[in-house]
Amino acid sequence: MDNFNEEHKLVREMIQKLCRDKVVRRAAEVDKTEEYPWDLHQLFVENGLFNIRVSEKYGGAEMDYTSACIVVEELAKVDGACANTVAHHQAGMCCFMDGANEVQKEKYLPKIGRGDYLVGFAMTEPNSGSDAFSLKTRATMEGEEYVINGGKCFISNGGITDLYVLFTTVNPAQRREGITAFLVEKETPGLIVGKNENKMGFRASPTRELTFDNMRVPKENLLGKIGKGWELVLQSLTETRVLVAAMALGIAQGAMETAILYAKQREQFGQPIINFQGISFMLADMAIQVECARALIYKLAAMVDQGKRKLHYYASVAKCFASDMAMKVTTDAVQVLGGYGYTSEFPVEKMMRDAKATQIIEGTNQIQRIQIAKGLIKMY
Ligand SMILES: Cc1cc2nc3c(=O)[nH]c(=O)nc-3n(C[C@H](O)[C@H](O)[C@H](O)COP(=O)(O)OP(=O)(O)OC[C@H]3O[C@@H](n4cnc5c(N)ncnc54)[C@H](O)[C@@H]3O)c2cc1C
C-alpha cells in the first residue's frame, strides 16, 4: 500500500540490495566493536547516499525528500546506526540549504555534491538539551572574525563530519533572539573533537563532544543572520523530525519481519508459535502500528515535496508516534523470540536498543507532546 513513483521504487530496491549484500553482517559486528564502518561509508558514498538531494549541477542525484526518507527507512531496517549517520547528515544539510547564501552554496555544494563530504548539526550542550534557548556557546565579533568559546555534546557524526552547522549565542540573556548559526570546517583551529560516547544503541554511529577554544571563524561563515539561528532550526524542523520518524519506522519494520519469520518456524507444543493467538495478535498489533506510521510519514514526505510548509505539528505527531511505536514493536519482537530474542544471536535486541534513541533525538517525545499540545490549543 503506497503511492511511490518509479524513482522511489528504484531507490528502495537499490538500498534493499545494498543492505542485503553488505550492511546486515557488518552492522552486527560494528555494534559490538563500536567502530565506525568506513567500508560501509565508502559504499554509501559510491551509491550516492550522502548527496541524494543535492542538485545535479553540483554532482548530486537531485532526488526528492521522499527518496531521502526511503533511504533512511531501508537502512534502519537492518541497522539503526547507519541510518542515524545518514539522517543526521541530512539534518545538517537541511539547515545548510535553508540558511546558506549564494557564496556559501557555491563554496560548499561542489564538495557536498561529491558525496563524501558530511554536514553535521551541533546544537546540544551539557547544560542545554530540551531547553535549547539556554545554550551558552558564545560567539563574539573581533574585527572580521567571530571568536567562539564553549562546547557541544552528543553530536552525531562528530569527528567524521567535514562541516558543522554550529549553533551559538551572541548574547545568552537574549535566549532565542541570541541564537546564531555558523559554518565550521573540521580543520578549524580551536575545534577540539572529544570522546565518542559509549551508547546503548546506534553504537557504530559516532556521538561526540565538541569543544571550541578561542575558535576563530570568518564572518563569511555566518549562516543566516545574527540572532536568527532558531529560525533556521524551525525551517528545517519538519524535515529533520520526519527523517527520525522514517528511521523509527525502518527499525520497527525490521523487528516485525524478524518476529514473523521466527514465529512461523519456531515450534512449541508441537506447532509453530504463530498458531498461538497470544503471538499472532502481537504480530497483528505490530503491523497495525507500522502501517499507520508509514502512512503518516510518507503523506508528510509527499507534502514536503509539494512545497507545503508549516507542517511542524504533524512532524511532531509523526516523530512521536513512530518512535514510541518502534519502542513497542521492538520490545514485543524480543518477546516473540523469547530467550533467543534477548541474545545477540538475533537482531531484535539491537533493534530495541536502537529504537530507544529515536524517542530522544530531534527533541524528546515529551518535547514533541508539548509542541502537539500547543498546536491543539491554537487549532481548537
Ligand atoms: C544518539 C544521539 C544522537 C544525538 N545527536 C545529536 C546531534 O547530532 N546534534 C545535537 O545537537 N544533538 C544531538 N543529540 C542530543 C539530543 O538532541 C538531546 O539528547 C535531546 O534533545 C534531549 O536533551 P538532553 O539529553 O539534554 O535531555 P534533557 O533536556 O535534560 O531532558 C531530560 C528529560 O527531561 C524531559 N524534559 C525536559 N524538559 C521537559 C519539559 N519541559 N516537560 C517535560 N519533560 C521535559 C526530557 O523529555 C527528558 O525525558 C543526540 C542524542 C543522542 C542520544
PDBQT file of the ligand as one rigid body, heavy atoms in Angstrom, charges set to zero:
ROOT
HETATM    1  C1  LIG A 401      22.197   9.093  19.811  1.00  0.00    +0.000 C 
HETATM    2  C2  LIG A 401      22.035  10.569  19.955  1.00  0.00    +0.000 A 
HETATM    3  C3  LIG A 401      22.394  11.393  18.909  1.00  0.00    +0.000 A 
HETATM    4  C4  LIG A 401      22.268  12.780  19.035  1.00  0.00    +0.000 A 
HETATM    5  N1  LIG A 401      22.687  13.588  18.007  1.00  0.00    +0.000 NA
HETATM    6  C5  LIG A 401      22.649  14.943  18.163  1.00  0.00    +0.000 A 
HETATM    7  C6  LIG A 401      23.181  15.814  17.150  1.00  0.00    +0.000 A 
HETATM    8  O1  LIG A 401      23.660  15.374  16.103  1.00  0.00    +0.000 OA
HETATM    9  N2  LIG A 401      23.146  17.148  17.370  1.00  0.00    +0.000 N 
HETATM   10  C7  LIG A 401      22.637  17.692  18.508  1.00  0.00    +0.000 A 
HETATM   11  O2  LIG A 401      22.632  18.911  18.642  1.00  0.00    +0.000 OA
HETATM   12  N3  LIG A 401      22.131  16.888  19.500  1.00  0.00    +0.000 NA
HETATM   13  C8  LIG A 401      22.132  15.537  19.347  1.00  0.00    +0.000 A 
HETATM   14  N4  LIG A 401      21.642  14.717  20.342  1.00  0.00    +0.000 N 
HETATM   15  C9  LIG A 401      21.137  15.313  21.568  1.00  0.00    +0.000 C 
HETATM   16  C10 LIG A 401      19.623  15.239  21.707  1.00  0.00    +0.000 C 
HETATM   17  O3  LIG A 401      19.009  16.105  20.796  1.00  0.00    +0.000 OA
HETATM   18  C11 LIG A 401      19.304  15.565  23.177  1.00  0.00    +0.000 C 
HETATM   19  O4  LIG A 401      19.770  14.462  23.942  1.00  0.00    +0.000 OA
HETATM   20  C12 LIG A 401      17.830  15.795  23.415  1.00  0.00    +0.000 C 
HETATM   21  O5  LIG A 401      17.410  16.986  22.808  1.00  0.00    +0.000 OA
HETATM   22  C13 LIG A 401      17.497  15.865  24.914  1.00  0.00    +0.000 C 
HETATM   23  O6  LIG A 401      18.347  16.709  25.606  1.00  0.00    +0.000 OA
HETATM   24  P1  LIG A 401      19.041  16.181  26.953  1.00  0.00    +0.000 P 
HETATM   25  O7  LIG A 401      19.694  14.892  26.636  1.00  0.00    +0.000 OA
HETATM   26  O8  LIG A 401      19.884  17.265  27.487  1.00  0.00    +0.000 OA
HETATM   27  O9  LIG A 401      17.848  15.866  27.943  1.00  0.00    +0.000 OA
HETATM   28  P2  LIG A 401      17.098  16.920  28.903  1.00  0.00    +0.000 P 
HETATM   29  O10 LIG A 401      16.648  18.094  28.124  1.00  0.00    +0.000 OA
HETATM   30  O11 LIG A 401      17.910  17.144  30.109  1.00  0.00    +0.000 OA
HETATM   31  O12 LIG A 401      15.815  16.061  29.298  1.00  0.00    +0.000 OA
HETATM   32  C14 LIG A 401      15.833  15.051  30.304  1.00  0.00    +0.000 C 
HETATM   33  C15 LIG A 401      14.399  14.528  30.429  1.00  0.00    +0.000 C 
HETATM   34  O13 LIG A 401      13.539  15.595  30.859  1.00  0.00    +0.000 OA
HETATM   35  C16 LIG A 401      12.470  15.735  29.937  1.00  0.00    +0.000 C 
HETATM   36  N5  LIG A 401      12.081  17.144  29.854  1.00  0.00    +0.000 N 
HETATM   37  C17 LIG A 401      12.869  18.222  29.645  1.00  0.00    +0.000 A 
HETATM   38  N6  LIG A 401      12.135  19.340  29.625  1.00  0.00    +0.000 NA
HETATM   39  C18 LIG A 401      10.851  18.969  29.811  1.00  0.00    +0.000 A 
HETATM   40  C19 LIG A 401       9.611  19.665  29.890  1.00  0.00    +0.000 A 
HETATM   41  N7  LIG A 401       9.536  20.987  29.736  1.00  0.00    +0.000 N 
HETATM   42  N8  LIG A 401       8.487  18.950  30.110  1.00  0.00    +0.000 NA
HETATM   43  C20 LIG A 401       8.537  17.607  30.240  1.00  0.00    +0.000 A 
HETATM   44  N9  LIG A 401       9.679  16.891  30.179  1.00  0.00    +0.000 NA
HETATM   45  C21 LIG A 401      10.817  17.563  29.964  1.00  0.00    +0.000 A 
HETATM   46  C22 LIG A 401      13.006  15.200  28.625  1.00  0.00    +0.000 C 
HETATM   47  O14 LIG A 401      11.960  14.808  27.752  1.00  0.00    +0.000 OA
HETATM   48  C23 LIG A 401      13.835  14.025  29.103  1.00  0.00    +0.000 C 
HETATM   49  O15 LIG A 401      12.998  12.926  29.327  1.00  0.00    +0.000 OA
HETATM   50  C24 LIG A 401      21.746  13.333  20.225  1.00  0.00    +0.000 A 
HETATM   51  C25 LIG A 401      21.364  12.487  21.273  1.00  0.00    +0.000 A 
HETATM   52  C26 LIG A 401      21.510  11.122  21.148  1.00  0.00    +0.000 A 
HETATM   53  C27 LIG A 401      21.107  10.240  22.293  1.00  0.00    +0.000 C 
ENDROOT
TORSDOF 0
